[in-house]
Amino acid sequence: MNDDLWHDVERTRQALIAAGAGAPRVALVLGSGLGAYADTFTSGGSLAYDRIVGLPKPSVAGHGGRFVFGEKAGIRVIAMQGRVHLYEGHSVEQVVHGVRAMGALGAEVLVVTNAAGGIAEHLTPGELMLIEDHLNLTGHNPLAGPVATAERPRFVSMEQAYDRQLLEFARRGAAGPLHAGVYAGLLGPSYETPAEVRMLGRLGADAVGMSTVLEVIAARQLGLRCIGVSCITNRAAGLAGAVLDHDDVQAVAAAAGARLGALLDGVLGALASELEARP
């Protein structure tokens, strides 16, 4: 498995290079209803997931299913316009394959976004939350099994999985309300019961979703600095008296897209200045 896994990652890297992706400095994963940000890249191109071995096309509405690459804020970037999830029936390796490929291309930073349900009382639909830490409650870990190599350690510290300097870049550039908290990643696809939401709150979760945590773990194994942003699309089950619906999630995420885009612009701009200042 070890050789096959990393061989597939290398094959994806070569496919992206052949498509013109070059050597990005920053990689992004754009979640439900948030993929429009990749359409603002300049001087680039794209590659559909279904042209890549090991990376299936998402089956969930709101996930475009392609890599988009180019320039943004003066920096080379590559984005996954939509992601695949465990609950679609995919393996852990497939879920994190794109992140591993973007890391193999040379990306130094991973920006992950998602749509999430708000658990903390102060989080309301349409607002953004910086992820300061996470709870991996999926029951899976991308580092399990024979995936370690001499360059890719098995035991990875997650003490500061979300880079403190990148979080500060986001806070400085925020144009509106910007919260921070703990994201709980669950398997899905069913939404949580009210009892589960109460449990998550007691565990310290501020928001809950069905993605992100595995991608960040995989990125940290490769040494990428990570920053995560949740778009709060709804109050979690039992907190608002409304029945949760994926169409509503997409609509709220799309409406918050401009604010998310401005926030990401600020982070990328600060990163560009930091990278230029390096000796």
N, C-alpha and C positions, 0 to 999 in steps of 0.2 A: 504493500500500500504506500509506503514512504516514497519509493522511487516513482510509482505511478502518479501519486498526488502532485509531487513537485515537477514531474515531467509535464503534466497537464497545465500547471501554472506557467511553466516556461513556454509551452506552446501558445498559450493565450498572450503572453508577453510578446512573442514574435508576431502574432496576428495583429496586435495593437500597433506595433512598430511599423508593420507593413501597411497599415491603414493610415499612418501618419501621426500617431500619438506622440512621438518624440520622447523626451525625458521630462515628465511633469515634476514639479516640486510639491504640489498639493493635490490630494485625491479627495473626492467628495462622494458621499452616498446620499441621494436625494429620495426621501420617503414618500408616503402616500400624498398625492396631490401637490407635491413640492418640486416636481421635476422641471418646471418652467425656468428655473434659474439657469440650467445648463444651456438654454436657448440664447442666453446673453453672451456666451463666449464668442470671441472673435478669432479669426485666422486658424480655424480648426476643421474638424470633421467628426465622423461618428462610425460606430461599428455595432451592429445589432447582436444581442446575446445569442440568438439562434444560429449565428455563424461561428460560434465558439464551442469547442468540445469541453464538456464539464460545466457549462453554465446555461441552464435552461431559461427559457423566456418566462417572465412572471405571468401568472394566471389571474392576478388580482387587479381590478380596475384602479387606475391612478398610478400605475407603475409602467413606464414606457418601454423598458426592456432594451436599452442600448447604452453603450459607452459614448460619451461626448467629450471631446478634447479641444483645447485651443488655449487662448490667453484671457485672463481676467485680472484687472487691477495691476497690470504690468507683470504678471507671473504666469508661468506655464501650469495649466491645470488639466485634470481629467476627472470626469464625474460618471457615476453610475446613475442613469436616469431611471430610477426604480430598482428595487431589489427583489430577491426571492426569499421565501420564508420556510421555516421548518414545517409549518402547518399546511403548506401546499403539497407535502409529501416528499420534499427534497432532503437530502442528507446534509449533515453539518458541513461537510466538505464543499458541497455545492453552494450553501448559504454564504460561506466566507471566501469562495474561490475568487470573486472579483476583487475583493480587498487584497488578497494575496498577490494577485496579478498586478494591481496598481502599485503595491509595494515593490514588486520585482522590477517594475519599470523605473524605479528610483524615487518615488514619492517619499517625502520626509514627514508629511503631516496628513492626517486623515480627519476630515470634517464629516460627521454623521448627523443626519436630520431624520426626524420621524414625526408622525402624528401620534398623540398620546392622550389618554384620559386623565383629567385632573383629579387628584385625591385631596391634596392640601386645600384648605378652605379659600386661600387667597388666589388660587389659580382658576381663571374663568376662560371660556372658549374664545379663541382668537389671540390669546396671549402667548408669549414665547418663554421657555424655561431653559436656561443653561443647565446641562447635566454636570453636576459636580461629582457624582458617584453613581454606581448602579448596583442593583440586586439581580444576579443571574438566576432566575427561577425557571429556566427552560428545561432543566434536567439534562442539559448537554454542555459540552465544552470542546471547542475546536482543537485543543491541545491534547485531548485524550487519544490514545492509540499511538502507532509508530509514525509520528509526524515530526519529531525533533531531529535536528541535524547538528553538525558542529557549529553552524552559523545561526541556528534557530533553536534556542533553549527550550527544554520541556517545562521547567519551573520558572514562571514569569511573574514578577512582582506586579500587583495591581493596586498598590498603595496610592499612587497618583496616576491612575489610568487616564484621567482627564487633565490635560496639561494646565498648570496654574497660570502660566504666562499667556497662553491662548485665551483662557477664560477672562483674563484682565483686558486683553485686546478687545474682546467682545463687549465687556462692560463699558469701556471707554467710547466705543463707537455706537452704542445703542441710542436710537433716536426716540424710543418710547419705553413703556414699561418692560422691564426685563427681569424675570425672576431667576432663581437658581435653586436646584434641589436634587433629589435622588430619584432616578428612573428605575422602575422595576420591569424587567423583561420576562414575559411569560410565553408559553408555547402557543396559546390560541388554538383554533381560530374563534372559539366562542368567547364572548366578552365575559368579564368576571361577574360573579354573583355579588350581591351586596355584602354578604358575609365575607367573601374573599377580599373585597375592597377594604372592609374594616380591618381585616387581618393585615393587609399590606400597609395600611396607615400605621398600625401598631409596630410593624417591622421597620418603619422609617421611610417608606416610599412617599414621594410627593406626586408622582405621575406614573402611569402604567401603560405599557404597549407590548407589541409582539415582535420586536426586532432589536437591532443595535448592539446588544450586549455581546453576542458572539463575534460580531465584526470588530469590536474594540479589542476583545481578547486576542483575536488573530493578528490585529495590527500591532499590538504591544509586543507580541512574540517577534515581530520583524523590526522592532525599534521605532515605529512611527509614533510621533506625538499626536494626541487625539483631542478633539473638541467635539462636543455633542450639543445639539439644540433640539428640543421638543416643541412642536407646535401643539398647544393644548386645543383640541378640537371639540371636546365635550367634557362634562362632568362625569366621573366614573359612576358605575351602576349603583343605584340606591341613593345618590346624592342630589339628584335634580328632579326625579319623578318622571323622566322621559325615557322612552324606549330607544336604545342605541341603534344607529343605522349607519352602514358604511358610506352611503351616499352623502349623508350629513357630514361625516368625517372629511370626505374629499372636498366638499363645498367650503367648509370652514378653513381647511388648509390652503385651498386656492385663494381665498379672500385674504389670508395672512401672508401670501407669497411676497408681496411688495416689502413688507416689514422684514421678513426673513432675508430677502435679497439684499436689503440695505445693511442688515447686520453682517451677512457674509461678506459683502463688499468691504466693510470696515475691517473685518478680520484679515481678509486677503491683502488689503492695502498695508496694514501694519506688518504682516508677514513679509511682504515684498521689501519693505524698508529694513526689516531685520536681516533678511537674507543678503541684501545688497551691502549691509554694513559688515558682513563677515569678512575676515581677512582671506 
